[in-house]
Amino acid sequence: AKAHATMIEKVYGLDARGYRALLEAQGGRCAICRARPRSKRLAVDHDHKSGAVRGLLCSRCNHDLMGSAWDSIALVAALWHYLNTPPA
């Protein structure tokens, strides 16, 4: 726990108190899919350009969804449009 707190403060500027407050604000769940973490802590999601922390995500949402979207709102909007109006 101490190593995790040290790492997130160094990398994201989010101290242990801030992490716990954000986790509590999210109800202990991933900010996107609302799942509770099973074996790992929720990952700190951040804007890769500004470094600003956005929230805490499960590894699936952090890597598979956000990572694949490359922080692109246009790509996420295109995905939303595709899911709502598929060509087939």
Secondary structure, 3 states (H helix, E strand, C coil): CHHHHHHHHHHHCCCHHHHHHHHHHCCCCCCCCCCCCCCCCCEEEECCCCCCEEEEECHHHHHHHHHHHCCCHHHHHHHHHHHHCCCC
